[in-house]
């Protein structure tokens, strides 16, 4: 992935009735019919601009970030649960999903 692509953190595949979709650094690969096609999205002018802006606003302008420590913990929990579920072939109970009814 070069500077003219979006951040990409691994394979994400969405299965739909008529197609499968795979997120890529350059857009969405659509697997439908007899051949796949890439629906491109514009490259970012500044990679990770939103993340950098959020950090600057929080540190320099004392604004609450959209992505809090709780959000980070919940995100990490999901990633670790995916890995554990793959290793153990069982469902993993989550504890830190803010706003999700149990």
DONU-123566 format. One line per field, with one value per atom (N, C-alpha, C): residue in three letters; x, y, z; residue number from 1. Coordinates in steps of 0.2 Angstrom, whole numbers. Layout:
BEGIN
resn = (ALA,...)
c1 = (X,...)
c2 = (Y,...)
c3 = (Z,...)
resi = (NUM,...)
END
This chain:
BEGIN
resn = (UNK,UNK,UNK,UNK,UNK,UNK,UNK,UNK,UNK,UNK,UNK,UNK,UNK,UNK,UNK,UNK,UNK,UNK,UNK,UNK,UNK,UNK,UNK,UNK,UNK,UNK,UNK,UNK,UNK,UNK,UNK,UNK,UNK,UNK,UNK,UNK,UNK,UNK,UNK,UNK,UNK,UNK,UNK,UNK,UNK,UNK,UNK,UNK,UNK,UNK,UNK,UNK,UNK,UNK,UNK,UNK,UNK,UNK,UNK,UNK,UNK,UNK,UNK,UNK,UNK,UNK,UNK,UNK,UNK,UNK,UNK,UNK,UNK,UNK,UNK,UNK,UNK,UNK,UNK,UNK,UNK,UNK,UNK,UNK,UNK,UNK,UNK,UNK,UNK,UNK,UNK,UNK,UNK,UNK,UNK,UNK,UNK,UNK,UNK,UNK,UNK,UNK,UNK,UNK,UNK,UNK,UNK,UNK,UNK,UNK,UNK,UNK,UNK,UNK,UNK,UNK,UNK,UNK,UNK,UNK,UNK,UNK,UNK,UNK,UNK,UNK,UNK,UNK,UNK,UNK,UNK,UNK,UNK,UNK,UNK,UNK,UNK,UNK,UNK,UNK,UNK,UNK,UNK,UNK,UNK,UNK,UNK,UNK,UNK,UNK,UNK,UNK,UNK,UNK,UNK,UNK,UNK,UNK,UNK,UNK,UNK,UNK,UNK,UNK,UNK,UNK,UNK,UNK,UNK,UNK,UNK,UNK,UNK,UNK,UNK,UNK,UNK,UNK,UNK,UNK,UNK,UNK,UNK,UNK,UNK,UNK,UNK,UNK,UNK,UNK,UNK,UNK,UNK,UNK,UNK,UNK,UNK,UNK,UNK,UNK,UNK,UNK,UNK,UNK,UNK,UNK,UNK,UNK,UNK,UNK,UNK,UNK,UNK,UNK,UNK,UNK,UNK,UNK,UNK,UNK,UNK,UNK,UNK,UNK,UNK,UNK,UNK,UNK,UNK,UNK,UNK,UNK,UNK,UNK,UNK,UNK,UNK,UNK,UNK,UNK,UNK,UNK,UNK,UNK,UNK,UNK,UNK,UNK,UNK,UNK,UNK,UNK,UNK,UNK,UNK,UNK,UNK,UNK,UNK,UNK,UNK,UNK,UNK,UNK,UNK,UNK,UNK,UNK,UNK,UNK,UNK,UNK,UNK,UNK,UNK,UNK,UNK,UNK,UNK,UNK,UNK,UNK,UNK,UNK,UNK,UNK,UNK,UNK,UNK,UNK,UNK,UNK,UNK,UNK,UNK,UNK,UNK,UNK,UNK,UNK,UNK,UNK,UNK,UNK,UNK,UNK)
c1 = (4,0,4,4,8,4,7,4,-3,-4,-10,-16,-16,-21,-24,-29,-32,-29,-29,-27,-30,-27,-30,-27,-32,-30,-31,-32,-33,-39,-40,-46,-53,-57,-64,-68,-72,-77,-84,-88,-95,-99,-103,-107,-114,-116,-123,-127,-133,-137,-134,-132,-130,-123,-119,-112,-108,-102,-97,-93,-92,-88,-82,-76,-70,-67,-66,-63,-56,-53,-46,-44,-37,-35,-37,-40,-42,-49,-53,-60,-63,-69,-72,-72,-69,-69,-76,-80,-86,-86,-87,-87,-95,-97,-104,-104,-108,-108,-102,-99,-94,-87,-86,-80,-80,-75,-74,-73,-75,-74,-72,-68,-66,-70,-74,-76,-72,-68,-63,-66,-62,-64,-58,-59,-54,-49,-42,-37,-37,-35,-35,-29,-31,-25,-20,-22,-18,-20,-16,-17,-19,-24,-26,-28,-30,-31,-36,-41,-47,-44,-39,-37,-32,-28,-23,-27,-32,-36,-39,-42,-45,-40,-34,-29,-27,-26,-24,-30,-36,-42,-42,-41,-41,-35,-29,-23,-23,-23,-22,-28,-34,-40,-45,-42,-46,-53,-54,-60,-60,-66,-67,-66,-62,-61,-67,-69,-74,-72,-66,-64,-60,-64,-62,-57,-55,-51,-56,-62,-67,-68,-69,-69,-63,-57,-51,-51,-53,-54,-59,-64,-70,-67,-64,-61,-56,-51,-46,-49,-54,-58,-61,-64,-66,-61,-55,-50,-47,-46,-44,-49,-55,-60,-60,-59,-59,-53,-48,-42,-43,-46,-47,-52,-58,-63,-60,-56,-53,-48,-45,-40,-45,-50,-53,-60,-62,-68,-74,-74,-80,-82,-88,-90,-87,-85,-81,-86,-87,-91,-88,-91,-88,-90,-86,-88,-87,-84,-82,-86,-91,-95,-100,-97,-101,-108,-113,-120,-123,-120,-123,-127,-133,-137,-134,-134,-132,-137)
c2 = (-6,0,6,10,16,22,28,34,36,33,35,30,27,22,23,20,20,15,17,12,5,0,-7,-11,-14,-18,-25,-28,-35,-36,-43,-45,-44,-41,-40,-42,-47,-50,-49,-47,-46,-50,-55,-60,-57,-56,-54,-59,-58,-63,-63,-58,-58,-57,-56,-54,-55,-55,-55,-48,-45,-39,-39,-37,-37,-30,-27,-20,-21,-16,-15,-8,-7,0,5,2,7,7,3,3,-4,-6,-12,-17,-23,-28,-31,-32,-35,-41,-47,-53,-55,-54,-55,-57,-62,-63,-67,-66,-70,-68,-61,-59,-53,-53,-48,-41,-36,-29,-25,-20,-15,-9,-7,0,4,9,13,18,20,26,31,37,42,41,42,41,47,46,52,57,63,68,68,67,66,59,54,48,49,46,46,53,57,64,65,61,61,59,54,52,58,60,66,72,74,80,78,72,71,71,69,69,77,81,88,91,90,94,92,86,83,86,86,89,96,99,107,111,108,112,109,104,102,99,96,93,86,83,76,72,67,64,59,58,53,46,44,38,38,36,37,30,30,25,19,20,14,11,16,13,9,11,7,1,1,-6,-11,-8,-12,-15,-11,-13,-18,-17,-22,-29,-28,-34,-38,-35,-38,-42,-38,-41,-48,-47,-53,-58,-57,-62,-66,-62,-65,-70,-68,-73,-79,-78,-83,-88,-85,-89,-94,-91,-95,-100,-99,-104,-110,-108,-112,-115,-112,-114,-114,-108,-107,-100,-98,-91,-88,-82,-78,-73,-73,-68,-61,-56,-49,-45,-41,-38,-30,-28,-20,-17,-20,-17,-11,-5,1,2,2,4,-2,-8,-14,-18,-19,-23,-30,-32,-39,-44)
c3 = (0,0,0,-5,-5,-2,-3,0,-3,-9,-13,-11,-6,-4,3,4,11,15,22,27,26,27,26,32,35,41,41,35,34,30,29,24,28,24,27,21,22,16,19,15,16,11,13,9,8,2,1,-3,-4,-8,-16,-19,-26,-27,-22,-23,-16,-17,-11,-12,-6,-7,-2,-5,-1,-1,5,5,4,0,-2,-1,-1,0,-5,-11,-17,-18,-14,-15,-13,-16,-15,-21,-20,-25,-24,-30,-30,-34,-31,-34,-36,-42,-44,-51,-53,-60,-62,-68,-71,-70,-67,-66,-61,-57,-52,-55,-51,-53,-47,-48,-42,-43,-38,-38,-34,-37,-34,-30,-25,-21,-21,-21,-22,-17,-18,-14,-9,-3,2,0,1,0,5,11,17,20,20,23,31,33,40,43,38,40,46,46,51,58,58,64,67,63,65,67,64,66,72,73,80,86,85,90,91,86,87,90,89,92,99,101,108,112,109,113,113,107,107,109,107,108,114,117,123,121,116,113,115,117,118,111,111,104,103,97,95,98,97,98,105,110,117,119,125,128,128,130,130,123,118,111,109,111,109,113,119,123,119,118,114,108,104,97,98,103,105,107,111,113,107,102,96,93,92,88,92,98,102,102,102,102,96,90,84,83,86,86,90,96,101,98,95,92,87,83,77,80,86,89,92,96,100,97,91,87,92,96,100,100,102,103,109,109,114,117,123,126,127,125,125,131,134,140,140,135,135,129,126,121,123,123,126,122,125,122,118,119,116,121,121,126,127,133,134,134)
resi = (1,1,1,2,2,2,3,3,3,4,4,4,5,5,5,6,6,6,7,7,7,8,8,8,9,9,9,10,10,10,11,11,11,12,12,12,13,13,13,14,14,14,15,15,15,16,16,16,17,17,17,18,18,18,19,19,19,20,20,20,21,21,21,22,22,22,23,23,23,24,24,24,25,25,25,26,26,26,27,27,27,28,28,28,29,29,29,30,30,30,31,31,31,32,32,32,33,33,33,34,34,34,35,35,35,36,36,36,37,37,37,38,38,38,39,39,39,40,40,40,41,41,41,42,42,42,43,43,43,44,44,44,45,45,45,46,46,46,47,47,47,48,48,48,49,49,49,50,50,50,51,51,51,52,52,52,53,53,53,54,54,54,55,55,55,56,56,56,57,57,57,58,58,58,59,59,59,60,60,60,61,61,61,62,62,62,63,63,63,64,64,64,65,65,65,66,66,66,67,67,67,68,68,68,69,69,69,70,70,70,71,71,71,72,72,72,73,73,73,74,74,74,75,75,75,76,76,76,77,77,77,78,78,78,79,79,79,80,80,80,81,81,81,82,82,82,83,83,83,84,84,84,85,85,85,86,86,86,87,87,87,88,88,88,89,89,89,90,90,90,91,91,91,92,92,92,93,93,93,94,94,94,95,95,95,96,96,96,97,97,97,98,98,98,99,99,99,100,100,100,101,101,101,102,102,102)
END
